[in-house]
């Protein structure tokens, strides 16, 4: 949030950006905004960009100028009128003391004589007691203050919190809206449309999470799953092929492919399929497993995914090995 250029509004933020800027110009900006929508759409960047705009002394064309005293403090991460509240390291929750501290801070007049802006991210990291502490402040907003709550799981917030905020929805953009933007950032990368589809339409996932050899590795992983399920590979051979990859990545890709298999089974069209280049693997798997078996297998993979996410996980590689053996056993049971 404090890099040299500062946080930014992205091209697919146009709807919510226009709305809040119009309200701001009319002096009608809400005291609390709830930024909702799928993860990885840049909602917290939006919150940061709006905070910078409000705290900049001389905004240019609806963006922070980048070099006034306010912007200098923002770049240094020391602006006294901006607070960002997130779970502290080693915790998944925002603690009540963090919110009490925030409320105390918000009760004082802005030091730079303008706005006071607070960003809470992710808002669902507040438990009920913490959220209730915040609620009082949202009910009695002070002066020119703005609270922005960022979440991709609004249903996990207290209804009373949701009802105190103006809701800003961030939709997954159409491919045509973002391909140009992706091409500018990744000029040497081929298949951006395919990558965007694999990323569930999240442009920031394409930019930040896919390595240069992503498509190549993905192909190996997907082919391995299909070959294992139709008995062309033993678990040991399959493991050797996937051992260079993070088990979490392997599981995610396999679940994606099996989800596509289910969709293919149901509709026999690739319209709803994410991995559109994997029709061969999808066909192979669908000829081996029926819908029930696909569900069972996905259940098992999701169990492993949860285990991987738990802190007590002993050894991801062992876990993957056990999974492959059990998939093979299950396959043999199906045949016999
Ligand atoms: Zn400025």
Boltz pocket constraint, residues with backbone or C-beta under 6 A from the ligand:
constraints:
  - pocket:
      binder: B
      contacts: [[A, 52], [A, 55], [A, 56], [A, 57], [A, 58], [A, 59], [A, 64], [A, 65], [A, 66], [A, 67], [A, 68], [A, 69], [A, 70], [A, 71]]
      max_distance: 6.0
